[in-house]
Amino acid sequence: MKFDIDVSSLSCGDVVEQSQCEKIIGFARNEDMYGFQFAVMQLSEHVQRLLWAGGKQFTVVTENGSIRVLTHEEASKYNAARFDGAIAKMRRCHKRLTAVDCGEFNSETKTNHMKSILKSSRILTAIKSTRATVEVKEHVSIVPKRLVKG
């Protein structure tokens, strides 16, 4: 879905209200709730891509039919939680992968299955064993700031 929108005025903490999303998408939430939510997720991704292309590295989320640009503090917590959730999901997938009965697999499928188990176990082992201290540096934007005459 293509959206013709201008996101240059958006900044951290801004919200694109549900009514504005309905106008951009072209139909109301109460007309097709599931279709609307899917369209809002697509719109949210589009907004984030446009912001990043414009040098604004913000996290954009959907919330109750609206789109919200997270503040840096909110984005830090949100993305850390999403990352931890992804690691937990990888662990569950690995556990299910090891539970597969490959007794009736042909040799090629069995080899690919074993490679998948080996790959996922190495990744999870690396994640678990890496306890190095990471030095976090402040992000300095290279985008020129607009001066406002007062």
PyMOL commands that set and color helices and strands:
alter all, ss='L'
color gray80, all
select helices_A, chain A and resi 18-25+33-53+72-98+107-129
alter helices_A, ss='H'
color red, helices_A
select strands_A, chain A and resi 15-16+60-63+66-69
alter strands_A, ss='S'
color yellow, strands_A
deselect
rebuild
show_as cartoon
